[in-house]
Amino acid sequence: MESPKSDRAKEMEAALRRDGVRLTRQRAALLEVLGDAEDHPDANELHRRAKGLDETVSLATVYRTLSVLEAQGVIHRHAFEGGGARFETADSPHHDHIIDLDTEEVIEFRSEKIERLQAEIAAELGYDVVHHRLELYCRKAPEK
């Protein structure tokens, strides 16, 4: 059985082909890095990681490939306040984010209470939630 990471890379490869983009060694390295990413790297970090697999990967290739993958809906671009765009694959279930202001770490979480409350508020105002994004900008609380 194939791992989810290889499924991710195959989905991204198919998205590039649908857009008429040739799969080069450099793009394959980037897809491998994106498929393996458990964090939310920015383009420079993806470039650094991909160069570890293929030293010929250019930053321009990273940006062009990310743009196609985003347009095809297989990755999400996040523009968290105070930083550049960060990326994650679109194959995970809905979740929200906490951004640690001191470390810049991005923590994923899901809260059924928050989901219910958002739906209730929207309904009270006569709406159905179609899509939402929640980002909490936080600092670690002092230990008590």
Backbone as ProteinMPNN parsed JSONL, in Angstrom:
{"seq_chain_A": "MESPKSDRAKEMEAALRRDGVRLTRQRAALLEVLGDAEDHPDANELHRRAKGLDETVSLATVYRTLSVLEAQGVIHRHAFEGGGARFETADSPHHDHIIDLDTEEVIEFRSEKIERLQAEIAAELGYDVVHHRLELYCRKAPEK", "coords_chain_A": {"N_chain_A": [[0.842, -1.193, 0.0], [0.48, 2.266, -0.751], [2.06, 5.155, 0.679], [0.578, 8.068, 2.321], [2.116, 10.275, 1.661], [3.286, 9.679, -0.829], [0.963, 9.609, -2.306], [0.201, 12.265, -2.109], [2.267, 13.529, -3.558], [1.782, 12.405, -6.08], [-0.744, 13.481, -6.65], [-0.128, 16.19, -6.802], [1.637, 16.13, -8.946], [-0.117, 15.321, -10.99], [-1.731, 17.602, -11.052], [0.047, 19.518, -12.053], [0.463, 18.485, -14.606], [-2.15, 18.679, -15.648], [-2.242, 21.381, -16.003], [-0.534, 21.712, -18.032], [2.16, 21.763, -17.449], [5.466, 20.729, -17.522], [6.972, 17.931, -15.916], [9.816, 18.252, -14.348], [13.103, 17.266, -13.104], [13.739, 19.048, -11.094], [11.229, 20.09, -10.34], [10.072, 17.715, -9.473], [11.611, 17.216, -7.209], [10.777, 19.357, -5.596], [8.052, 18.689, -5.3], [8.297, 16.35, -3.819], [9.357, 17.369, -1.442], [7.264, 19.1, -0.642], [5.227, 17.206, -0.335], [6.203, 15.769, 1.819], [6.245, 17.62, 3.848], [5.456, 18.531, 7.106], [4.961, 20.809, 8.329], [4.405, 24.331, 7.843], [5.887, 25.543, 5.505], [7.628, 28.397, 4.051], [8.259, 29.83, 0.756], [11.043, 30.186, 0.492], [12.059, 28.38, 2.375], [11.07, 25.98, 1.333], [12.507, 25.983, -1.039], [15.128, 25.755, -0.026], [14.984, 23.178, 1.138], [14.326, 21.613, -1.132], [16.605, 22.001, -2.69], [18.317, 20.434, -1.287], [17.721, 17.96, -2.262], [18.004, 18.218, -5.0], [20.384, 20.073, -6.321], [20.105, 21.898, -8.379], [17.69, 23.185, -8.317], [15.839, 26.096, -8.729], [14.872, 29.221, -7.204], [12.971, 30.576, -8.659], [11.71, 28.485, -10.051], [10.497, 27.225, -7.901], [8.626, 29.212, -7.082], [7.045, 29.453, -9.468], [6.011, 26.84, -9.674], [4.628, 26.553, -7.243], [2.636, 28.452, -7.664], [1.124, 27.324, -9.774], [0.253, 24.949, -8.514], [-1.28, 26.008, -6.455], [-3.299, 27.323, -7.935], [-4.507, 25.098, -9.038], [-5.629, 24.044, -6.821], [-4.447, 22.207, -5.062], [-2.663, 22.856, -3.13], [-2.593, 25.034, -0.272], [-2.231, 28.489, 0.187], [-1.111, 30.436, 2.765], [-1.378, 33.556, 4.242], [-0.173, 34.588, 6.762], [-0.284, 37.069, 9.289], [2.398, 39.412, 9.554], [4.369, 37.983, 8.234], [5.728, 36.225, 5.362], [4.109, 34.445, 2.631], [2.97, 31.171, 3.39], [2.874, 27.606, 2.986], [0.766, 24.702, 2.55], [-0.293, 21.33, 1.925], [-3.446, 20.576, 0.392], [-4.889, 18.41, 1.18], [-5.625, 17.7, 3.741], [-8.042, 17.382, 6.426], [-10.43, 19.991, 7.319], [-9.066, 22.572, 9.322], [-7.912, 24.864, 11.849], [-5.636, 27.553, 12.73], [-3.014, 28.294, 15.04], [-0.751, 30.837, 15.517], [2.361, 31.155, 16.75], [3.654, 33.932, 18.116], [6.215, 34.415, 19.042], [7.926, 32.323, 18.236], [7.18, 31.873, 15.641], [6.061, 29.506, 14.915], [3.575, 27.421, 13.461], [0.634, 26.094, 14.503], [-1.636, 23.54, 14.062], [-5.117, 23.103, 14.685], [-8.305, 21.753, 15.683], [-11.573, 22.503, 16.602], [-14.591, 21.458, 17.712], [-16.409, 22.913, 19.207], [-15.87, 25.588, 18.467], [-16.495, 25.412, 15.739], [-19.265, 24.824, 15.858], [-20.196, 27.154, 17.178], [-19.573, 29.182, 15.308], [-21.264, 28.418, 13.201], [-23.749, 28.737, 14.478], [-23.763, 31.531, 15.007], [-23.651, 32.553, 12.386], [-26.118, 31.507, 11.424], [-27.94, 32.838, 13.106], [-27.732, 35.344, 12.027], [-28.804, 34.911, 9.599], [-27.385, 33.375, 7.728], [-25.53, 30.724, 6.075], [-22.577, 29.001, 6.797], [-20.091, 28.837, 4.443], [-17.395, 28.714, 3.956], [-14.553, 29.131, 5.999], [-11.845, 30.689, 7.768], [-9.731, 30.52, 10.459], [-7.45, 32.177, 12.419], [-5.338, 32.335, 15.106], [-3.34, 34.504, 16.857], [-0.778, 34.135, 19.008], [0.906, 34.093, 22.217], [2.909, 32.094, 24.348], [1.404, 31.341, 27.402], [2.318, 32.519, 30.649], [3.673, 30.209, 33.002], [1.765, 29.004, 35.706]], "CA_chain_A": [[0.0, 0.0, 0.0], [1.287, 3.477, -0.856], [1.941, 6.086, 1.798], [-0.108, 9.312, 1.966], [3.075, 11.201, 1.071], [3.409, 9.411, -2.258], [-0.312, 10.022, -2.885], [0.266, 13.727, -2.212], [3.146, 13.872, -4.682], [1.092, 12.033, -7.318], [-1.812, 14.455, -6.888], [0.507, 17.439, -7.244], [2.158, 15.866, -10.29], [-1.275, 15.354, -11.899], [-2.161, 18.994, -11.169], [0.973, 20.184, -12.974], [0.191, 17.996, -15.972], [-3.428, 19.276, -16.085], [-1.968, 22.768, -16.366], [0.415, 21.699, -19.143], [3.505, 22.01, -16.937], [6.328, 19.553, -17.611], [7.542, 17.505, -14.644], [11.275, 18.182, -14.421], [13.755, 16.771, -11.878], [13.655, 20.106, -10.084], [9.848, 20.115, -9.836], [9.858, 16.472, -8.728], [12.221, 17.421, -5.889], [9.884, 20.244, -4.844], [6.844, 17.933, -4.947], [8.666, 15.439, -2.732], [9.48, 18.194, -0.235], [5.911, 19.514, -0.255], [4.502, 16.022, 0.123], [6.74, 15.346, 3.114], [6.196, 18.709, 4.838], [4.486, 18.433, 8.204], [4.834, 22.166, 8.845], [3.87, 25.293, 6.88], [7.086, 26.269, 5.045], [7.51, 29.452, 3.044], [8.927, 29.479, -0.501], [12.491, 30.081, 0.7], [12.33, 27.125, 3.08], [10.847, 24.907, 0.363], [13.66, 26.037, -1.945], [16.272, 25.197, 0.702], [14.785, 21.722, 1.261], [14.377, 20.992, -2.459], [18.01, 22.009, -3.112], [18.946, 19.279, -0.639], [17.467, 16.795, -3.118], [18.519, 18.523, -6.333], [21.006, 21.39, -6.145], [19.805, 22.791, -9.5], [16.374, 23.803, -8.136], [15.915, 27.552, -8.584], [13.765, 29.847, -6.48], [11.951, 30.886, -9.668], [10.959, 27.245, -10.277], [9.658, 27.027, -6.713], [7.488, 30.142, -7.158], [6.163, 29.091, -10.587], [5.338, 25.582, -9.357], [3.661, 26.833, -6.181], [1.528, 29.192, -8.266], [0.296, 26.356, -10.503], [-0.374, 24.045, -7.54], [-2.327, 26.769, -5.762], [-4.397, 27.522, -8.886], [-5.157, 23.8, -9.208], [-6.308, 23.716, -5.573], [-3.835, 21.095, -4.32], [-1.991, 23.427, -1.96], [-3.159, 26.281, 0.241], [-1.299, 29.568, 0.527], [-1.539, 31.175, 3.948], [-0.688, 34.835, 4.414], [-0.267, 34.92, 8.176], [0.208, 38.42, 9.581], [3.776, 39.569, 9.984], [5.308, 37.11, 7.536], [5.437, 35.922, 3.969], [3.196, 33.336, 2.371], [3.386, 29.829, 3.792], [2.12, 26.651, 2.178], [0.482, 23.344, 3.013], [-1.103, 20.583, 0.973], [-4.878, 20.779, 0.612], [-5.545, 17.12, 1.368], [-5.974, 17.432, 5.133], [-9.371, 17.882, 6.802], [-10.469, 21.389, 7.773], [-8.462, 22.881, 10.616], [-7.572, 26.262, 12.055], [-4.216, 27.725, 13.048], [-2.449, 29.192, 16.041], [0.579, 31.288, 15.121], [3.134, 31.578, 17.917], [4.306, 35.188, 17.734], [7.627, 34.424, 19.432], [8.706, 31.335, 17.489], [6.612, 31.806, 14.297], [5.538, 28.163, 14.686], [2.161, 27.35, 13.114], [0.056, 24.901, 15.125], [-2.968, 23.234, 13.557], [-6.053, 22.559, 15.663], [-9.715, 21.682, 15.296], [-12.449, 22.586, 17.762], [-16.013, 21.327, 17.378], [-17.114, 24.031, 19.856], [-15.724, 26.769, 17.608], [-17.255, 25.162, 14.507], [-20.687, 24.982, 16.185], [-20.467, 28.557, 17.491], [-19.56, 29.938, 14.053], [-22.503, 28.079, 12.48], [-24.852, 29.371, 15.212], [-23.714, 32.978, 14.771], [-24.055, 32.779, 10.991], [-27.554, 31.221, 11.324], [-28.656, 33.942, 13.769], [-27.697, 36.487, 11.112], [-29.444, 34.506, 8.354], [-26.401, 32.851, 6.779], [-24.9, 29.411, 6.218], [-21.131, 29.084, 6.602], [-19.625, 28.137, 3.253], [-15.959, 28.522, 4.166], [-13.986, 30.091, 6.944], [-10.454, 30.509, 8.156], [-9.498, 31.117, 11.764], [-6.041, 32.261, 12.801], [-5.13, 32.934, 16.417], [-1.959, 34.945, 17.034], [-0.65, 33.882, 20.428], [2.163, 33.905, 22.936], [2.77, 31.122, 25.425], [1.003, 31.927, 28.681], [3.288, 32.208, 31.715], [3.263, 29.093, 33.857], [1.192, 29.456, 36.991]], "C_chain_A": [[0.881, 1.248, 0.0], [1.042, 4.39, 0.34], [1.175, 7.319, 1.351], [0.836, 10.312, 1.289], [3.218, 10.949, -0.426], [2.108, 9.774, -2.967], [-0.335, 11.536, -3.073], [1.098, 14.126, -3.428], [2.476, 13.538, -6.01], [-0.017, 13.023, -7.652], [-1.235, 15.778, -7.397], [1.07, 17.284, -8.658], [1.029, 15.926, -11.319], [-1.764, 16.782, -12.108], [-1.253, 19.757, -12.129], [0.678, 19.764, -14.413], [-1.113, 18.578, -16.518], [-3.219, 20.708, -16.568], [-0.949, 22.863, -17.506], [1.849, 21.961, -18.731], [4.282, 20.694, -16.951], [6.908, 19.22, -16.24], [9.05, 17.295, -14.816], [11.814, 17.576, -13.122], [13.596, 17.774, -10.741], [12.243, 20.169, -9.486], [9.553, 18.852, -9.038], [10.447, 16.58, -7.321], [11.321, 18.29, -5.019], [8.622, 19.497, -4.412], [7.121, 16.965, -3.806], [8.741, 16.203, -1.408], [8.108, 18.633, 0.261], [5.112, 18.348, 0.305], [4.934, 15.554, 1.495], [6.558, 16.381, 4.214], [5.083, 18.484, 5.851], [4.244, 19.804, 8.82], [4.226, 23.048, 7.755], [5.031, 26.131, 6.346], [6.753, 27.394, 4.069], [8.315, 29.016, 1.812], [10.433, 29.325, -0.319], [12.861, 28.777, 1.403], [12.106, 25.928, 2.155], [12.016, 24.828, -0.622], [14.885, 25.393, -1.278], [16.174, 23.671, 0.791], [14.909, 21.024, -0.089], [15.811, 20.958, -2.985], [18.796, 20.882, -2.443], [18.765, 18.001, -1.442], [18.034, 16.979, -4.519], [19.063, 19.946, -6.292], [20.706, 22.367, -7.275], [18.447, 23.48, -9.367], [16.554, 25.312, -7.932], [14.703, 28.063, -7.809], [12.636, 30.199, -7.45], [11.088, 29.662, -9.964], [10.025, 26.978, -9.109], [8.428, 27.918, -6.811], [6.516, 29.774, -8.275], [5.356, 27.839, -10.259], [4.292, 25.782, -8.271], [2.431, 27.541, -6.744], [0.575, 28.249, -9.001], [-0.445, 25.453, -9.519], [-1.487, 24.744, -6.773], [-3.538, 26.959, -6.683], [-5.185, 26.234, -9.106], [-5.844, 23.328, -7.922], [-5.701, 22.582, -4.768], [-2.94, 21.561, -3.18], [-2.746, 24.687, -1.547], [-2.017, 27.238, 0.548], [-1.898, 30.278, 1.737], [-0.707, 32.442, 4.046], [-0.872, 35.259, 5.864], [0.338, 36.296, 8.401], [1.676, 38.392, 9.995], [4.779, 38.69, 9.271], [4.889, 36.908, 6.097], [4.477, 34.756, 3.854], [3.812, 32.021, 2.81], [2.416, 28.841, 3.166], [1.892, 25.331, 2.908], [-0.362, 22.647, 1.956], [-2.566, 20.687, 1.377], [-5.608, 19.489, 0.931], [-5.937, 16.824, 2.813], [-7.365, 17.972, 5.437], [-9.284, 19.322, 7.309], [-9.841, 21.517, 9.159], [-8.184, 24.372, 10.668], [-6.126, 26.339, 12.53], [-3.992, 28.655, 14.234], [-1.059, 29.552, 15.539], [1.257, 31.81, 16.373], [3.953, 32.801, 17.509], [5.791, 35.226, 18.076], [8.475, 33.486, 18.582], [8.317, 31.255, 16.016], [6.13, 30.407, 13.936], [4.049, 28.262, 14.377], [1.633, 26.017, 13.632], [-1.352, 24.723, 14.578], [-3.83, 22.721, 14.7], [-7.447, 22.532, 15.068], [-10.542, 21.67, 16.565], [-13.902, 22.512, 17.304], [-16.816, 22.452, 18.013], [-17.053, 25.284, 18.989], [-16.534, 26.598, 16.331], [-18.751, 25.369, 14.747], [-21.039, 26.448, 16.421], [-20.497, 29.412, 16.225], [-20.833, 29.681, 13.259], [-23.714, 28.735, 13.147], [-24.905, 30.873, 14.943], [-24.159, 33.295, 13.347], [-25.555, 32.572, 10.829], [-28.384, 32.336, 11.953], [-28.73, 35.177, 12.873], [-28.273, 36.144, 9.737], [-28.518, 33.942, 7.299], [-26.047, 31.398, 7.082], [-23.413, 29.598, 5.97], [-20.76, 28.233, 5.386], [-18.155, 27.775, 3.423], [-15.524, 29.515, 5.227], [-12.545, 29.723, 7.237], [-10.279, 31.222, 9.491], [-8.018, 31.037, 12.083], [-5.975, 32.968, 14.144], [-3.654, 33.258, 16.55], [-1.699, 34.979, 18.534], [0.805, 33.947, 20.925], [1.901, 32.891, 24.026], [2.398, 31.847, 26.696], [2.052, 31.586, 29.73], [2.763, 31.058, 32.569], [2.805, 29.625, 35.202], [1.699, 28.619, 38.128]], "O_chain_A": [[1.911, 1.283, 0.674], [-0.039, 4.393, 0.93], [1.11, 7.608, 0.156], [0.409, 11.1, 0.445], [3.267, 11.896, -1.211], [2.142, 10.206, -4.119], [-0.836, 12.03, -4.084], [0.678, 14.961, -4.228], [2.588, 14.305, -6.966], [-0.208, 13.367, -8.818], [-1.786, 16.401, -8.305], [0.986, 18.207, -9.468], [1.192, 16.51, -12.39], [-2.167, 17.143, -13.214], [-1.734, 20.556, -12.932], [0.648, 20.597, -15.32], [-1.193, 18.932, -17.694], [-3.941, 21.186, -17.443], [-0.549, 23.96, -17.897], [2.673, 22.339, -19.563], [3.806, 19.675, -16.45], [7.291, 20.117, -15.489], [9.49, 16.284, -15.363], [11.069, 17.395, -12.159], [13.353, 17.407, -9.591], [12.085, 20.288, -8.271], [8.852, 18.912, -8.028], [9.856, 16.094, -6.357], [11.123, 17.996, -3.84], [8.17, 19.655, -3.277], [6.28, 16.779, -2.927], [8.246, 15.734, -0.383], [7.822, 18.545, 1.455], [4.405, 18.49, 1.303], [4.132, 15.007, 2.252], [6.7, 16.057, 5.393], [3.924, 18.274, 5.493], [3.421, 19.947, 9.725], [3.591, 22.534, 6.833], [5.153, 27.305, 6.695], [5.745, 27.354, 3.363], [8.966, 27.971, 1.822], [11.038, 28.431, -0.911], [13.862, 28.147, 1.064], [12.873, 24.966, 2.192], [12.455, 23.739, -0.991], [15.584, 24.587, -1.892], [17.152, 22.962, 0.552], [15.527, 19.964, -0.186], [16.201, 19.999, -3.651], [19.815, 20.43, -2.966], [19.559, 17.068, -1.322], [18.487, 16.022, -5.148], [18.298, 20.909, -6.236], [21.018, 23.552, -7.155], [18.087, 24.285, -10.226], [17.323, 25.745, -7.074], [13.653, 27.421, -7.768], [11.463, 30.123, -7.083], [9.872, 29.783, -10.112], [8.886, 26.553, -9.305], [7.306, 27.441, -6.643], [5.302, 29.779, -8.068], [4.157, 27.781, -10.532], [3.19, 25.243, -8.364], [1.306, 27.252, -6.335], [-0.643, 28.365, -8.865], [-1.644, 25.22, -9.675], [-2.518, 24.14, -6.476], [-4.677, 26.775, -6.253], [-6.394, 26.275, -9.334], [-6.56, 22.327, -7.933], [-6.358, 22.04, -3.879], [-2.507, 20.754, -2.357], [-3.437, 25.315, -2.35], [-0.984, 26.85, 1.093], [-3.064, 30.671, 1.72], [0.519, 32.402, 3.944], [-1.636, 36.179, 6.158], [1.343, 36.652, 7.786], [2.131, 37.481, 10.687], [5.944, 38.652, 9.668], [3.828, 37.364, 5.671], [4.083, 34.155, 4.853], [5.007, 31.782, 2.63], [1.278, 29.188, 2.853], [2.686, 24.904, 3.747], [-1.064, 23.3, 1.182], [-2.887, 20.864, 2.552], [-6.839, 19.474, 0.95], [-6.533, 15.779, 3.078], [-7.823, 18.91, 4.785], [-8.213, 19.804, 7.678], [-10.057, 20.686, 10.041], [-8.219, 25.056, 9.645], [-5.47, 25.313, 12.711], [-4.684, 29.658, 14.405], [-0.278, 28.672, 15.176], [0.802, 32.776, 16.986], [4.837, 32.71, 16.657], [6.547, 35.985, 17.469], [9.614, 33.811, 18.245], [9.032, 30.643, 15.221], [5.822, 30.144, 12.774], [3.343, 29.086, 14.958], [2.119, 24.951, 13.252], [-2.165, 25.647, 14.624], [-3.353, 21.999, 15.575], [-7.73, 23.204, 14.076], [-10.252, 20.92, 17.497], [-14.384, 23.396, 16.595], [-17.8, 22.908, 17.431], [-18.063, 25.961, 18.798], [-17.192, 27.538, 15.886], [-19.429, 26.008, 13.942], [-22.056, 26.933, 15.925], [-21.361, 30.277, 16.087], [-21.42, 30.611, 12.704], [-24.606, 29.233, 12.46], [-25.976, 31.421, 14.68], [-24.956, 34.208, 13.133], [-26.212, 33.374, 10.165], [-29.41, 32.736, 11.403], [-29.679, 35.957, 12.954], [-28.242, 36.966, 8.822], [-28.817, 34.013, 6.107], [-26.241, 30.913, 8.196], [-23.027, 30.286, 5.025], [-21.086, 27.047, 5.324], [-17.729, 26.673, 3.079], [-16.073, 30.611, 5.329], [-12.098, 28.603, 6.987], [-10.639, 32.391, 9.632], [-7.411, 29.968, 12.025], [-6.498, 34.071, 14.299], [-2.807, 32.382, 16.376], [-2.322, 35.758, 19.256], [1.765, 33.866, 20.157], [0.799, 32.83, 24.571], [3.009, 32.86, 27.036], [2.617, 30.493, 29.71], [1.564, 30.952, 32.823], [3.378, 30.564, 35.754], [1.328, 28.851, 39.279]]}, "name": "protein", "num_of_chains": 1, "seq": "MESPKSDRAKEMEAALRRDGVRLTRQRAALLEVLGDAEDHPDANELHRRAKGLDETVSLATVYRTLSVLEAQGVIHRHAFEGGGARFETADSPHHDHIIDLDTEEVIEFRSEKIERLQAEIAAELGYDVVHHRLELYCRKAPEK"}
